[in-house]
Amino acid sequence: MTITRSALGSLGFGSVLLGVASTLGCMSQKSLRASRSVPEQIAWPADYEPEKANFFVHNAIDIEAPPQVVWEILIQAETWPRWYEGASEVEVRGPSELLQSNSVFRWKTMGIRFTSVVRQFEPYARLSWSSERTMIKGYHAWLILPRQGGCTLITDESQHGWLTFFEKVFQPRKLHRLHNVWLRAIKTKAEKQVRLAAAKP
């Protein structure tokens, strides 16, 4: 993410303040709604609880595939760049290319390079990781809820840091849009696998 001086100047101080106020109000309501939707099922660290976040996004999608299929797609982190536009240069450190408990992986997202650490790893149900830079730090959580005919996949992200100010003012919907793209891509892959498996003699 690049914020130039000319961009800041052209907006004007009043416009920036109005944008901040509007976005803060919007994100506050989203945070409250999202935190009520999955109250005890995501184990948020105290600093990253949705109500305390500087920036928070919540996305969800229904998938006509079992949790096991969705999980296997999700933990293949090094394949993300092949089918998700928001991730590139993903490298999982360690003996396995798959995410595991306490895995460390390096990647680029939203134009920023991160080193992320898996903090919660419960197969077929929960996956979370933390990512920290001086300018921004975040906690990204995934939750797979079984339901009749498949599952619901939820992804929430809570952020802190001074860069979140510019994110809220200049690109308040970008992360939400990218997470929707991510969810739709997982849905497409998972449902295709189910169809192919059903078609086998």
C-alpha positions in Angstrom: 0.0 0.0 0.0 1.5 3.3 -1.0 0.2 6.7 0.3 1.8 9.7 -1.4 2.0 13.2 -0.1 0.1 14.5 -3.1 -2.7 12.1 -2.4 -3.0 13.3 1.2 -2.8 16.9 0.1 -5.5 16.6 -2.6 -8.0 15.0 -0.2 -7.8 17.9 2.2 -7.8 17.7 6.0 -11.6 18.0 6.3 -12.1 15.2 3.8 -9.7 13.0 5.7 -11.5 13.6 9.0 -14.9 12.9 7.4 -13.5 9.7 5.9 -12.1 8.5 9.2 -15.3 9.2 11.1 -17.4 7.5 8.5 -15.2 4.4 8.3 -14.7 4.1 12.0 -18.4 4.0 12.5 -18.8 1.4 9.8 -16.1 -0.8 11.1 -17.3 -0.5 14.6 -20.7 -1.9 13.6 -19.2 -4.6 11.6 -17.0 -5.6 14.5 -19.9 -5.9 16.8 -22.0 -7.9 14.4 -19.1 -10.2 13.5 -18.2 -10.8 17.2 -21.7 -11.7 18.0 -21.9 -14.1 15.0 -19.0 -16.3 16.3 -18.7 -15.4 20.0 -16.8 -18.3 21.6 -15.6 -20.1 18.5 -12.6 -18.0 17.6 -10.0 -17.8 20.4 -9.0 -14.2 19.9 -5.9 -13.0 21.8 -6.9 -10.2 24.2 -5.3 -7.5 22.0 -7.1 -8.7 18.9 -10.7 -9.0 20.2 -12.9 -7.4 17.4 -14.2 -4.7 19.7 -10.6 -3.6 20.5 -9.3 -3.7 16.9 -8.3 -0.7 14.9 -9.5 -2.5 11.8 -11.7 -5.6 11.5 -13.3 -7.5 8.7 -15.6 -10.5 8.7 -16.4 -12.7 5.7 -18.3 -16.0 5.4 -19.5 -18.3 2.6 -21.5 -21.6 2.4 -19.7 -24.4 0.7 -21.3 -27.6 -0.6 -18.4 -29.7 0.5 -17.4 -31.4 3.8 -15.0 -29.6 6.3 -12.2 -32.1 5.5 -12.1 -31.0 1.8 -12.1 -27.3 2.7 -9.4 -27.8 5.3 -7.0 -29.6 3.0 -7.3 -26.8 0.4 -6.7 -24.1 3.1 -3.6 -25.6 4.6 -1.8 -25.9 1.3 -0.4 -22.4 1.7 2.2 -22.5 -1.0 -0.6 -23.1 -3.6 -2.5 -20.0 -2.7 -0.9 -17.7 -5.3 -2.1 -20.1 -8.1 -5.7 -19.4 -7.4 -5.9 -16.4 -5.0 -4.9 -12.9 -6.2 -4.3 -11.6 -2.7 -1.3 -13.8 -1.9 2.1 -14.2 -3.6 5.6 -15.5 -2.8 4.3 -17.9 -0.1 7.0 -20.0 1.5 6.3 -22.4 4.4 9.4 -22.9 6.6 10.0 -26.4 8.0 9.8 -30.0 6.9 6.3 -29.8 5.3 4.8 -27.5 2.7 1.5 -27.8 4.5 0.6 -25.5 7.4 0.8 -27.2 10.7 0.6 -26.2 14.4 3.2 -23.5 15.0 4.2 -23.3 11.3 6.0 -20.2 10.2 5.4 -18.9 6.6 6.6 -15.9 4.6 4.4 -14.3 2.1 3.2 -11.1 0.5 -0.3 -9.7 0.8 -1.9 -6.3 0.3 1.4 -5.2 -1.1 3.3 -6.0 2.2 5.7 -8.8 3.0 4.9 -10.7 6.2 6.2 -13.5 8.3 3.3 -15.2 9.9 3.0 -17.8 12.7 0.2 -20.3 13.0 -1.3 -19.8 16.5 -4.4 -22.1 16.4 -4.5 -25.3 14.5 -7.5 -27.6 14.9 -7.9 -29.9 11.9 -11.2 -29.5 10.0 -12.3 -26.7 12.3 -10.0 -23.8 13.2 -6.9 -22.2 11.8 -5.4 -18.8 12.9 -2.1 -17.0 12.4 -0.5 -13.8 13.5 1.5 -11.4 11.3 3.5 -8.5 12.6 5.4 -5.6 11.1 6.4 -2.3 12.8 3.6 -0.4 10.8 0.9 -3.1 11.1 0.1 -6.3 12.9 -2.8 -8.6 12.5 -4.5 -11.8 13.6 -6.3 -13.8 10.9 -8.7 -16.5 11.9 -10.5 -19.2 9.9 -13.5 -21.2 11.2 -15.2 -24.1 9.5 -18.7 -24.8 10.7 -20.3 -28.1 9.6 -23.8 -27.9 8.3 -26.2 -30.2 6.4 -24.8 -30.6 2.9 -21.5 -29.1 3.6 -20.1 -26.3 5.8 -19.8 -22.6 6.4 -16.4 -21.1 6.1 -15.7 -17.9 8.1 -12.6 -15.8 7.9 -12.1 -12.8 10.3 -9.1 -10.5 10.5 -8.3 -8.1 13.3 -5.6 -5.4 12.9 -3.6 -2.8 14.8 -0.9 -0.4 13.9 -0.5 3.1 12.4 -1.0 1.8 8.8 -4.5 0.8 9.6 -5.4 4.6 9.6 -4.5 4.8 5.9 -6.2 1.5 5.2 -9.5 2.7 6.7 -9.4 6.0 5.0 -8.1 5.1 1.5 -8.9 1.4 1.0 -11.6 0.5 3.6 -13.2 -2.2 1.4 -10.1 -3.7 -0.2 -9.4 -6.4 2.4 -13.0 -7.4 2.6 -13.2 -7.7 -1.2 -10.0 -9.8 -1.3 -11.3 -12.1 1.5 -14.5 -12.6 -0.5 -12.4 -13.6 -3.5 -10.4 -16.0 -1.3 -13.6 -17.6 0.0 -15.2 -17.9 -3.4 -12.0 -19.5 -4.8 -12.0 -22.1 -2.0 -15.7 -22.8 -2.6 -15.0 -23.4 -6.3 -12.1 -25.7 -5.6 -13.9 -27.7 -2.9 -17.1 -28.2 -4.7 -15.3 -29.2 -7.9 -13.4 -31.9 -5.9 -16.7 -33.2 -4.5 -18.2 -33.4 -8.0 -15.2 -35.2 -9.4 -15.2 -37.7 -6.5 -19.0 -38.3 -7.0 -18.5 -38.9 -10.7 -15.9 -41.6 -10.2 -17.2 -45.2 -10.8 
